[in-house]
Amino acid sequence: VQLVESGGGLVQSGGSLRLSCVASGSSQDYYTIGWVRQAPGKKREGVSCISISRDYIYIADSVKGRFTISRDSAENTVYLQMNNLKPDDTAIYYCVTNYCVSGVNSSGWGQGTQVIVSS
């Protein structure tokens, strides 16, 4: 499965962005799809994921109440709506598959999409 992320950018604190990830290949190849982020000098953090059947959603405590994940099965796309962004959200966001269940991305890593939140 190939994953292509988009939607990042520069935004002021309190602003919003919506990230998109288009997955090529069959959705039968993975159980969950979602997002991790990597900030300079920090550990990679699992942000959110959703199961293909949408009966399981994980949201990290650090973004709970601000970020929402959704999936459009027809478009093979997963979205991350990010509201009330904070400078601590600054990172490269990567789309991943099965990370929530295994801690390992079962697809190839994409380029990621950079999110920069200014204070």
C-alpha positions as CSV (number, residue, x, y, z in Angstrom):
1,V,0.0,0.0,0.0
2,Q,1.3,3.4,-0.9
3,L,0.3,6.4,1.2
4,V,0.4,10.0,0.0
5,E,-0.1,12.8,2.6
6,S,-1.1,16.4,2.0
7,G,-2.7,19.3,3.7
8,G,0.1,20.6,6.0
9,G,1.2,24.1,6.2
10,L,1.9,27.1,8.4
11,V,-0.8,28.2,10.7
12,Q,-1.1,30.4,13.8
13,S,-1.8,29.0,17.2
14,G,-5.6,28.4,17.4
15,G,-5.9,27.8,13.7
16,S,-7.0,24.7,11.9
17,L,-5.8,22.4,9.2
18,R,-7.1,19.3,7.5
19,L,-4.6,16.6,6.5
20,S,-5.4,14.0,3.8
21,C,-3.9,10.7,3.1
22,V,-4.8,8.8,-0.1
23,A,-4.0,5.1,0.1
24,S,-3.4,3.1,-3.0
25,G,-4.0,-0.6,-3.0
26,S,-6.7,-2.7,-1.3
27,S,-8.0,-1.7,2.1
28,Q,-8.0,-5.4,2.9
29,D,-4.2,-5.1,3.2
30,Y,-4.5,-3.3,6.6
31,Y,-6.7,-3.2,9.6
32,T,-6.2,0.4,10.7
33,I,-5.0,3.6,9.0
34,G,-4.0,6.8,10.7
35,W,-1.4,9.3,11.6
36,V,1.8,9.6,13.5
37,R,4.0,12.7,13.9
38,Q,7.6,13.3,14.3
39,A,8.9,16.6,15.7
40,P,12.7,17.4,15.9
41,G,14.2,16.0,19.0
42,K,11.1,14.2,20.1
43,K,9.9,10.6,19.9
44,R,7.6,9.6,17.2
45,E,4.0,9.9,18.5
46,G,0.9,8.0,17.4
47,V,-1.7,10.7,16.9
48,S,-4.8,8.9,15.7
49,C,-6.0,5.9,13.8
50,I,-9.3,4.4,12.6
51,S,-10.1,0.9,11.8
52,I,-11.3,0.0,8.3
53,S,-14.7,-0.9,9.7
54,R,-14.7,2.4,11.6
55,D,-15.6,0.5,14.8
56,Y,-12.3,1.5,16.5
57,I,-10.8,5.0,16.8
58,Y,-7.7,5.9,18.7
59,I,-7.0,9.5,19.6
60,A,-3.8,10.4,21.6
61,D,-4.5,12.3,24.8
62,S,-2.3,15.2,23.6
63,V,-4.8,15.9,20.8
64,K,-8.1,14.7,22.2
65,G,-10.9,17.2,21.8
66,R,-9.0,19.0,19.1
67,F,-8.3,16.5,16.4
68,T,-10.8,14.3,14.6
69,I,-10.1,11.4,12.2
70,S,-12.4,10.2,9.5
71,R,-12.3,7.9,6.5
72,D,-13.8,8.0,3.1
73,S,-13.8,4.4,1.9
74,A,-15.0,5.3,-1.6
75,E,-12.0,7.6,-2.0
76,N,-9.6,5.4,0.0
77,T,-8.8,8.6,1.9
78,V,-8.3,9.2,5.6
79,Y,-8.5,12.7,7.0
80,L,-7.2,14.4,10.1
81,Q,-9.1,17.5,11.1
82,M,-6.9,19.5,13.4
83,N,-8.5,22.4,15.3
84,N,-7.2,24.7,18.0
85,L,-3.6,24.0,16.9
86,K,-0.8,24.6,19.3
87,P,2.9,25.1,18.8
88,D,3.5,21.7,20.3
89,D,1.6,20.2,17.3
90,T,4.5,21.3,15.0
91,A,5.8,18.2,13.4
92,I,5.9,16.2,10.2
93,Y,2.8,14.1,10.0
94,Y,2.9,10.7,8.4
95,C,0.1,8.4,7.3
96,V,0.5,4.8,8.5
97,T,-1.3,1.5,8.4
98,N,-1.6,-0.9,11.3
99,Y,0.5,1.2,13.5
100,C,-2.2,1.4,16.2
101,V,-2.3,-2.4,16.5
102,S,1.4,-3.2,16.1
103,G,3.5,-0.1,16.6
104,V,4.8,-0.7,13.1
105,N,3.8,0.9,9.9
106,S,2.9,-1.9,7.6
107,S,3.1,0.3,4.5
108,G,5.9,2.3,2.9
109,W,6.6,5.6,4.5
110,G,5.4,8.6,2.5
111,Q,7.0,12.0,2.4
112,G,4.8,13.2,5.2
113,T,3.3,16.6,5.4
114,Q,4.8,19.4,7.5
115,V,2.7,21.2,10.0
116,I,4.1,24.4,11.6
117,V,2.1,26.2,14.3
118,S,3.4,29.6,15.2
119,S,2.7,31.2,18.6
